[in-house]
Amino acid sequence: MAGVTAGMTDPDRIWSEAALRLRAEIGEGPFSSYIAPSSVRLDGSGQLVLVTPTVYARDWVRKNALRRMNELWLGLDGLSRRLDVRCRAEMGSAPPACAVARGDAPSPAAAVIPMATVAPVADGARAVRAAGLQERLTFDTFVEGQGNAFALAIARQAATWADGHFNPIVFCGPYGYGKTHLLNAIAWEAQRLRPDAKVVYLTAERFLSTFVRAMQDRSTAAFKESLRGADMLLIDDVQFVGGKASTQEELLSTLTALIEDGKRIVLSADRPPMALTEVEPRLRSHLASGLTCPVEPADRALKLAVARHRLEALGRLGVVSGQARPDVLEHLVDRTPGSMRELEGTVNTLAAVAGARLSSLTVEEVKGLLGAALRGGPDRRITVDEIQKTVADHFSLKQADLLSERRTRAVARPRQIAMWLCKQHTTRSYPDIGRRFGGRDHTTVLHGVRKVEELMAADDQIARDVEALTRKLRG
């Protein structure tokens, strides 16, 4: 992208550049299916929105591409705006963003794109919607199993504003096993039970970006007032504040103020608080002072229940007719590695291609329909989590070792190999890979990838290890 710099303001031009980069990262197939038919528009409040043609495309973008899309957008946009994603039915006749930028939009009120320095928080159910919650992530849609039963019980207790509340509560565990779902469910239920309360939900990334913007705009007082006026504060993926000194200081001050006022705090992280070595000790101590609640990886029975539940939900939406045969569900679960999110993605894919034929499909027919989407396919999707587990097992380590701060060669070299494999076999960016390896900077990942490339040419053992790991990942 020679000649392209940050600081542009025309949404059309920003989207053109960001989309070009996204196409290169996620591949032509997904881009053509979900991104290319979409367009950037403005809603009535001036929020930039990527409008997809269907609900299915919206959900795919939200799950697989929205975070990276915003990283690319923020790197180009001189106004530091962010993109939301909605389907066409939700947007109605909103004007194209480029029309507003030129002054051609019919509504003068929509011609101004506000630069909010504070997360959009207000009272009532409209507030939690504005804060980025997903309406389908409620207690009613959460599937209980052996690995998450305790976490679910604690989440229900937190949502009822019950006395004896542990403060803060930190849900911890690997990506994709229900932490975000639990925080969403708590927020929705807490707001339903106390409509007058101020329930604030933020991802750590959003906390970071709004705080940085508030400092740039010299409006940190408004930022602090917005958060410290909350009756319940929920922050998702808190590990991402690691390494950001001023942001950690602000988060610590916010948590301290809320706890002193008897307000409720619920957070999630990919590890227990004391294992967040990139987070400074005082904040770590505060996070560990309440209740640490593990969310364990799902067993086979829970995965089967999740797959069945997802198909039932898609049936209610009219996407499929009937339920899949038990052996088909077992095949999906056994051939889909990794997290519940990945399993839901496979189920969504089956539903999209099967439709009304779902209940009559055999395992062999499913294999033919899904092809490489399942584990046995030659081009199946390999995940960061799977790479980390495979590398850790190969080198007789724990997955947590690869995410830790340990720098001995016995850990650092396998970590670099895992990063190289992630860059080769996933569509993740360097910053995203870094985040998934304990919140490391993208330059660390880049160095690791280049180091492995050098060693493969000079060290036969490294080359053999990489070759063996690649064969394992490809099944």
Summary of the structure (lengths in Angstrom):
residues: 475
radius of gyration: 22.6
end to end distance: 35.8
largest distance: 66.3
contacts: 1522
relative contact order: 0.08
helix: 58%
strand: 9%
